Amino acid sequence: MKKRILIAGLGLIGGSITLSLKATNQHHLIGYDVNHDSLTYGMEHGFFDQITDDFQQTIKTVDVCILAAPVSKTIELIHQISQVEFTRPIIITDVSSVKGNIMKAAESITSPFVTFIGGHPMAGSHKKGIEAAKEHLFENAIYILTPTKAASMQSIQELKNILSVTNSIFLELEPKEHDEMTSVISHFPHLIASSLVHQAKSWQQKYTKIPSLAAGGFRDITRIASSNPAMWQDIFFQNKKVLSRLITDWIKEMESLKQLLETDDKVSMYHYLEQAREYRDGLDRRKRGAIPAFYDLYVDIFDQPGALLQVVTLIAEQEISIKNIEILETREEVTGVLRLSLISKADQIKSHRLLIDNGYETTLVE
């Protein structure tokens, strides 16, 4: 008998999980969202077997509920759940990137029929909405689970079995360690990227040509500043204590760097940069993270009609997917006026060798 699964919140994450589950044809999928357009889109495009606008009544009839709304809205849904009188067992999970407040809210659910297991699939996109959903969004991504103490091993394994179709890598963490670690490698970098953009915007008042020069490295390091501001505002304030502490640490770090510059301490500066390079190059890029990562390939091409088409055609004929294409106006430390962003390391290497064999000069970027 098919399990009845309710997905509450039909954005990028909820829609992508739904597509993964739908591919197996093993579940009866029900969609819920306060946005009627999202419900209609999901039903018309075959995401769901059923849609509903009555969350509290529908959740009493399902085996699993996945809360896929923004963090603050998920907390509101959890408070609604605490008022529901359940008569059958149900596993409830979420997808929020902040776990402390979610798990605290989950403590209000006292029904013996409910097992709450916090969740956070660490994958995303600069796009938003159910229209951007992809079945493979979570492939090789870390999927963190934060079970409550009352959650049995059997229930945890059951949820893993259901979500295994996402092809994620499951990792169990305590809510506090989850929030602190994701702040360091995901939430805080978004703040820094936004601050760098604001700094460039401020300097543009003096140098009007800054937008023309802000390509290459600047665009790479600030790419995540293009993410959904409403979603990230919610995340920042839900995790503000940890982020405030990281900002304090960052200010101290910048003061130390400033001191190295002002005292002409070239030896210490070299070691600082070397240590950063070694740590960064040692990061595991086999797994996908919360910040979408791509594998870039720079290609030196002539500025002439058909040059771009020739490169793209060569790669397309090998069935390699190109995530993004950019013509670079400024190029520091790389050879090539064309940047191709590829989804995997294997595609990057394959494209590199293919283009080299066809007479192109290329540069790999990790």
C-alpha positions as semicolon CSV with decimal commas, in nm:
position;residue;x (nm);y (nm);z (nm)
1;M;0,000;0,000;0,000
2;K;0,134;0,342;-0,093
3;K;0,234;0,577;0,185
4;R;0,051;0,907;0,192
5;I;0,302;1,192;0,202
6;L;0,208;1,558;0,250
7;I;0,454;1,820;0,124
8;A;0,372;2,155;0,287
9;G;0,546;2,439;0,105
10;L;0,587;2,420;-0,271
11;G;0,900;2,616;-0,347
12;L;1,229;2,498;-0,496
13;I;1,308;2,252;-0,215
14;G;0,958;2,115;-0,163
15;G;0,905;2,082;-0,536
16;S;1,239;1,906;-0,589
17;I;1,175;1,655;-0,310
18;T;0,833;1,590;-0,460
19;L;0,985;1,518;-0,803
20;S;1,231;1,272;-0,645
21;L;0,949;1,092;-0,466
22;K;0,724;1,101;-0,772
23;A;0,984;0,924;-0,986
24;T;0,947;0,606;-0,776
25;N;0,566;0,590;-0,808
26;Q;0,562;0,434;-0,459
27;H;0,374;0,708;-0,273
28;H;0,053;0,906;-0,283
29;L;0,176;1,266;-0,285
30;I;-0,030;1,556;-0,157
31;G;0,071;1,919;-0,202
32;Y;-0,015;2,210;0,028
33;D;0,073;2,577;-0,002
34;V;-0,093;2,908;0,082
35;N;-0,004;3,020;-0,271
36;H;-0,281;2,889;-0,496
37;D;-0,069;2,942;-0,811
38;S;0,195;2,702;-0,675
39;L;-0,073;2,442;-0,604
40;T;-0,216;2,479;-0,952
41;Y;0,128;2,459;-1,117
42;G;0,217;2,148;-0,917
43;M;-0,104;1,970;-1,010
44;E;-0,097;2,070;-1,376
45;H;0,263;1,954;-1,413
46;G;0,212;1,618;-1,245
47;F;0,397;1,682;-0,921
48;F;0,114;1,555;-0,702
49;D;-0,166;1,303;-0,690
50;Q;-0,371;1,547;-0,487
51;I;-0,359;1,906;-0,359
52;T;-0,522;2,060;-0,054
53;D;-0,581;2,398;0,105
54;D;-0,668;2,249;0,447
55;F;-0,341;2,169;0,622
56;Q;-0,473;2,067;0,965
57;Q;-0,734;1,826;0,831
58;T;-0,507;1,670;0,568
59;I;-0,212;1,609;0,801
60;K;-0,431;1,378;1,012
61;T;-0,469;1,144;0,713
62;V;-0,106;1,099;0,606
63;D;0,190;0,880;0,707
64;V;0,461;1,141;0,650
65;C;0,461;1,520;0,638
66;I;0,751;1,721;0,495
67;L;0,747;2,086;0,602
68;A;0,918;2,274;0,319
69;A;0,819;2,633;0,393
70;P;1,060;2,913;0,498
71;V;1,188;2,881;0,856
72;S;0,943;3,121;1,023
73;K;0,649;2,975;0,829
74;T;0,759;2,623;0,922
75;I;0,753;2,722;1,289
76;E;0,397;2,850;1,237
77;L;0,299;2,517;1,081
78;I;0,453;2,329;1,373
79;H;0,241;2,535;1,614
80;Q;-0,065;2,439;1,408
81;I;0,038;2,073;1,428
82;S;0,059;2,093;1,807
83;Q;-0,316;2,165;1,807
84;V;-0,407;1,865;1,591
85;E;-0,554;1,551;1,750
86;F;-0,382;1,261;1,575
87;T;-0,526;0,909;1,577
88;R;-0,256;0,737;1,370
89;P;0,128;0,735;1,365
90;I;0,299;1,002;1,156
91;I;0,659;1,106;1,087
92;I;0,706;1,481;1,047
93;T;1,024;1,638;0,913
94;D;1,130;1,975;0,777
95;V;1,394;2,114;0,540
96;S;1,493;2,432;0,727
97;S;1,855;2,549;0,728
98;V;1,820;2,659;1,092
99;K;1,747;2,380;1,337
100;G;1,759;2,527;1,691
101;N;1,431;2,721;1,670
102;I;1,264;2,445;1,468
103;M;1,345;2,176;1,724
104;K;1,240;2,405;2,009
105;A;0,903;2,458;1,839
106;A;0,870;2,082;1,784
107;E;0,876;2,035;2,162
108;S;0,521;2,177;2,165
109;I;0,398;1,865;1,982
110;T;0,296;1,627;2,260
111;S;0,091;1,372;2,066
112;P;0,229;1,017;2,116
113;F;0,147;0,946;1,751
114;V;0,395;1,207;1,620
115;T;0,764;1,148;1,557
116;F;0,947;1,468;1,463
117;I;1,282;1,445;1,285
118;G;1,448;1,770;1,183
119;G;1,599;1,779;0,835
120;H;1,812;2,002;0,613
121;P;1,908;1,903;0,256
122;M;2,218;2,114;0,186
123;A;2,156;2,198;-0,176
124;G;2,000;2,494;-0,348
125;S;1,990;2,722;-0,647
126;H;1,987;3,091;-0,727
127;K;1,640;3,027;-0,870
128;K;1,326;2,998;-0,658
129;G;0,975;2,860;-0,676
130;I;0,828;2,528;-0,776
131;E;0,895;2,617;-1,141
132;A;1,269;2,580;-1,070
133;A;1,234;2,237;-0,905
134;K;1,464;1,957;-1,023
135;E;1,449;1,587;-0,948
136;H;1,829;1,565;-0,916
137;L;1,876;1,877;-0,700
138;F;1,993;1,679;-0,395
139;E;2,210;1,422;-0,570
140;N;2,534;1,375;-0,369
141;A;2,430;1,657;-0,134
142;I;2,464;1,631;0,242
143;Y;2,121;1,577;0,399
144;I;2,136;1,653;0,771
145;L;1,890;1,499;1,015
146;T;1,837;1,623;1,372
147;P;1,607;1,370;1,541
148;T;1,433;1,443;1,868
149;K;1,534;1,225;2,161
150;A;1,200;1,047;2,136
151;A;1,259;0,945;1,773
152;S;1,327;0,573;1,742
153;M;1,599;0,426;1,523
154;Q;1,323;0,255;1,328
155;S;1,151;0,588;1,251
156;I;1,480;0,752;1,153
157;Q;1,561;0,465;0,919
158;E;1,211;0,476;0,772
159;L;1,253;0,844;0,688
160;K;1,596;0,776;0,537
161;N;1,447;0,501;0,323
162;I;1,176;0,734;0,195
163;L;1,423;1,014;0,120
164;S;1,688;0,782;-0,026
165;V;1,544;0,853;-0,372
166;T;1,705;1,199;-0,349
167;N;2,045;1,024;-0,365
168;S;2,164;1,239;-0,076
169;I;2,426;1,153;0,186
170;F;2,266;1,147;0,532
171;L;2,438;1,287;0,838
172;E;2,292;1,312;1,190
173;L;2,378;1,616;1,403
174;E;2,263;1,793;1,716
175;P;2,069;2,115;1,640
176;K;2,332;2,340;1,800
177;E;2,626;2,194;1,611
178;H;2,424;2,205;1,290
179;D;2,343;2,574;1,331
180;E;2,699;2,671;1,419
181;M;2,859;2,476;1,135
182;T;2,611;2,586;0,867
183;S;2,654;2,945;0,985
184;V;3,028;2,922;0,921
185;I;3,008;2,764;0,575
186;S;2,673;2,892;0,445
187;H;2,491;3,167;0,633
188;F;2,790;3,388;0,713
189;P;2,934;3,374;0,358
190;H;2,602;3,513;0,231
191;L;2,638;3,808;0,466
192;I;2,998;3,869;0,358
193;A;2,911;3,844;-0,013
194;S;2,636;4,101;0,033
195;S;2,869;4,333;0,222
196;L;3,131;4,311;-0,056
197;V;2,868;4,407;-0,312
198;H;2,765;4,704;-0,100
199;Q;3,128;4,810;-0,070
200;A;3,168;4,802;-0,450
201;K;2,844;4,995;-0,489
202;S;2,971;5,260;-0,247
203;W;3,303;5,297;-0,431
204;Q;3,113;5,330;-0,757
205;Q;3,024;5,685;-0,650
206;K;3,393;5,767;-0,696
207;Y;3,476;5,531;-0,982
208;T;3,183;5,491;-1,219
209;K;3,355;5,217;-1,422
210;I;3,360;4,969;-1,131
211;P;3,065;4,768;-1,276
212;S;3,261;4,719;-1,597
213;L;3,561;4,582;-1,406
214;A;3,365;4,373;-1,155
215;A;3,394;4,044;-1,340
216;G;3,604;3,732;-1,283
217;G;3,698;3,689;-0,918
218;F;3,456;3,951;-0,785
219;R;3,158;3,789;-0,953
220;D;3,269;3,447;-0,829
221;I;3,309;3,547;-0,467
222;T;2,981;3,741;-0,461
223;R;2,772;3,496;-0,666
224;I;2,566;3,394;-0,362
225;A;2,458;3,754;-0,303
226;S;2,213;3,694;-0,589
227;S;2,010;3,454;-0,373
228;N;1,651;3,510;-0,261
229;P;1,665;3,805;-0,012
230;A;1,336;3,716;0,162
231;M;1,454;3,362;0,235
232;W;1,794;3,473;0,362
233;Q;1,655;3,752;0,577
234;D;1,446;3,486;0,750
235;I;1,747;3,257;0,797
236;F;1,968;3,535;0,934
237;F;1,725;3,641;1,204
238;Q;1,639;3,283;1,299
239;N;2,010;3,220;1,356
240;K;2,113;3,571;1,462
241;K;2,300;3,477;1,783
242;V;2,550;3,258;1,602
243;L;2,587;3,506;1,315
244;S;2,645;3,795;1,554
245;R;2,930;3,599;1,714
246;L;3,080;3,523;1,372
247;I;3,066;3,890;1,275
248;T;3,258;3,974;1,593
249;D;3,519;3,710;1,504
250;W;3,536;3,845;1,147
251;I;3,600;4,200;1,268
252;K;3,890;4,071;1,480
253;E;4,025;3,880;1,180
254;M;4,011;4,192;0,963
255;E;4,185;4,397;1,232
256;S;4,467;4,140;1,234
257;L;4,503;4,162;0,856
258;K;4,499;4,538;0,873
259;Q;4,783;4,521;1,126
260;L;4,989;4,299;0,893
261;L;4,951;4,555;0,614
262;E;5,026;4,859;0,826
263;T;5,340;4,701;0,977
264;D;5,463;4,564;0,641
265;D;5,471;4,213;0,788
266;K;5,517;4,039;0,455
267;V;5,628;3,708;0,606
268;S;5,314;3,672;0,819
269;M;5,095;3,779;0,528
270;Y;5,251;3,516;0,303
271;H;5,190;3,243;0,563
272;Y;4,833;3,366;0,615
273;L;4,758;3,338;0,243
274;E;4,941;3,006;0,213
275;Q;4,746;2,851;0,500
276;A;4,419;2,972;0,351
277;R;4,510;2,822;0,014
278;E;4,608;2,487;0,165
279;Y;4,290;2,461;0,372
280;R;4,066;2,566;0,085
281;D;4,230;2,326;-0,163
282;G;4,185;2,044;0,088
283;L;3,808;2,084;0,108
284;D;3,608;1,785;-0,016
285;R;3,451;1,886;-0,348
286;R;3,306;1,542;-0,410
287;K;2,999;1,640;-0,210
288;R;2,759;1,918;-0,291
289;G;2,705;2,189;-0,033
290;A;2,451;2,445;0,070
291;I;2,604;2,699;-0,165
292;P;2,569;2,578;-0,524
293;A;2,916;2,502;-0,659
294;F;3,023;2,478;-1,020
295;Y;3,339;2,369;-1,197
296;D;3,467;2,645;-1,423
297;L;3,663;2,612;-1,743
298;Y;3,815;2,915;-1,915
299;V;3,853;2,892;-2,292
300;D;4,061;3,124;-2,511
301;I;3,859;3,198;-2,824
302;F;3,884;3,457;-3,099
303;D;3,628;3,736;-3,111
304;Q;3,475;3,634;-3,442
305;P;3,135;3,510;-3,567
306;G;3,063;3,148;-3,477
307;A;3,348;3,110;-3,226
308;L;3,119;3,058;-2,928
309;L;2,890;2,823;-3,122
310;Q;3,183;2,599;-3,215
311;V;3,285;2,552;-2,851
312;V;2,930;2,490;-2,728
313;T;2,859;2,247;-3,012
314;L;3,168;2,040;-2,934
315;I;3,062;2,004;-2,571
316;A;2,693;1,945;-2,651
317;E;2,781;1,662;-2,889
318;Q;2,938;1,481;-2,592
319;E;2,611;1,529;-2,396
320;I;2,783;1,750;-2,135
321;S;2,554;1,998;-1,961
322;I;2,676;2,360;-1,938
323;K;2,531;2,537;-1,634
324;N;2,637;2,887;-1,727
325;I;2,828;3,073;-2,000
326;E;2,998;3,409;-1,955
327;I;3,206;3,628;-2,184
328;L;3,470;3,793;-1,967
329;E;3,565;4,155;-2,015
330;T;3,847;4,144;-1,757
331;R;4,063;3,841;-1,692
332;E;4,307;3,825;-1,405
333;E;4,538;3,526;-1,380
334;V;4,346;3,321;-1,635
335;T;4,379;3,264;-2,006
336;G;4,049;3,280;-2,188
337;V;3,766;3,515;-2,268
338;L;3,497;3,248;-2,227
339;R;3,400;3,092;-1,894
340;L;3,197;2,772;-1,891
341;S;3,045;2,658;-1,561
342;L;2,993;2,282;-1,547
343;I;2,802;2,072;-1,296
344;S;3,066;1,813;-1,206
345;K;3,441;1,766;-1,190
346;A;3,412;1,485;-1,444
347;D;3,236;1,715;-1,693
348;Q;3,501;1,981;-1,634
349;I;3,790;1,741;-1,708
350;K;3,611;1,586;-2,006
351;S;3,540;1,930;-2,157
352;H;3,897;2,040;-2,091
353;R;4,045;1,741;-2,274
354;L;3,792;1,768;-2,556
355;L;3,871;2,131;-2,623
356;I;4,248;2,078;-2,593
357;D;4,222;1,798;-2,850
358;N;4,042;2,040;-3,081
359;G;4,312;2,305;-3,058
360;Y;4,174;2,533;-2,786
361;E;4,375;2,676;-2,497
362;T;4,192;2,623;-2,169
363;T;4,240;2,684;-1,797
364;L;4,087;2,468;-1,524
365;V;3,964;2,648;-1,211
366;E;3,900;2,462;-0,886
